[in-house]
Amino acid sequence: MSGFARNTLFKGGTILTMDAKVPNLAIGDVLVQGDRIAAIGPDLHIEDAEIIDASGSIVLPGLIDAHHHAWLGVMRRLMPDVDDLFAYIDVVAEKLGAHYRPLDMYLSTKLTATASLDAGITTIIDACHSSRTPEHTDAALDALDNAGIRALHMVGAAMDKQASAAHLPRDLERLALNWNHGEGLVRVGLFGQLKLDWWKIARELDMRILTEFIGDLAKLSPEFAQPGVLGPHNIFNHCTRVPEETWKLFAQAGVNITVNPRSDALFGFDDETFAYQKAIDYGLKPALGIDLDTAFGSDMFGEMHALFGQQRSAMRYRRFHKEDNVPAPISVNAVLEAATVNGARAAGLEDSIGTLSPGKQADIIMIRTDGAAVFPVTNAIGTVVQAVERSDVDTVMVAGEIRKRAGKLIGVDVAQLSADVMASRNYLLKASGYRPDLFSTSAANTEVLA
């Protein structure tokens, strides 16, 4: 079985809808007609439907990676131990990123998108702080579109000193005209940091605006408190060590918060207050992102594991130190909401994806539970959050089209992609003179050749 089916029926699975108005089912069916979910219920019947046997599996909404620098795909695990933000920027931006061609942008983004689909991620907010030229942006957008993933590509200035941002933000109008219309899977937003003049143009184009925000490295000046500046169109990522007055402003404006549990720990961004929990305390609904391929990869299960453990550790630390009114330990349901429902909200797609609900887009994954590390299933949500891995993802559907089936990607020549990516990586290493050590994981132990 491959490709698009007009009618598809997921038959006899455990159904996790993530929609309070649509009951979960111990055994049930999900009917897809075209690109939308048509019905959810026990023992559905329809003629002329392609049947996917979901018995012994869990069917749920596709995972949403709410923050990922897809352009770093060819740099996988280049800096697994890095804990210095500026040492990281020196390598990925100044040394390697400065040499990116549109081809390297295409291959990195295609690799990240393909790996995401393989891991049950059906939507990605692509935080591109390397939009060097319009041609680089077009290459990234084409890669996302060709991969078949749903994506919000955030266009942002490149970080290295050699790059020019002269084409930004004026290129946004062209991009909005080309991509932000109809029912296309790929849309464009702005990675604008704190540039209010860029924000104004993005808002005129009805774009979402992404800002990476670490409280002791960036401050909100008074003009950000003016009415209409902040709102649901804003996505703030990291949000670590943020002062209380800024959290109050975020809450009043109803901005979106995304956190990266593994990356924030890697760089030491967070503290015992824990950014995810601060967002919850202020009535916000934080989403999860993976952030980096230089240390991790396209794996939301790892982020869910990290969020569960880190929140409980942080709250236990506060209780141990006799703090009053410490928040309750996180639940597995809250973790899965962060990886689905909250991510849809951050992307501005809560009316289309994030839950299994009749009328919504058919972004669906099916997870096998017959693996030795998974069975028996005594709690479905706990199994997804705590037990399964990417290898357990059997089927992935985006907008009604199957992208993975029976554990295999559909329409992807993995061997060719691997060869192309290796060639891209080798070109970047040669052009930059940067020589990573295969066994040493310290950036200090790498060599830059003159």
ABEGO torsion letter per residue (X at the ends): XBEBBABBBBBGBBBBAGBAABBBBABBBBBBBEABBABBEBGBBBBGBBBBBABGBBBBBBBBBABBBAAAAAABGABAABABAAAAAAAAAAAAAAABBAAAAAAAAAAAAAAAAAAGBABBBBBBAABABAAAAAAAAAAAAAAGBBBBBBBBBBABAABBAAAOAAAAAAAAAAABBEABABBBBBBAEABAAAAAAAAAAGBBBBBBBBAAABBBBAAAABBGABBAABBBBGGBGBBAAAAAAAAAAGBBBBBBAAAAAAAGABBAAEAAAAAAAAGBBBBBBAGBAAABEBBAAAAAAAAAAAAAAAAAAAAAAGBBGBBBBBBAAAAAAAABAAAAAAAGAAAABGBBBBGBBBBBBBBBAABAAAOBBABAAAAAAAABBAAABABBBBGGBBABBGGBBBGBBAAAAAAAAAAAAAAAAAAAGBBBBAABABAAABBBBX
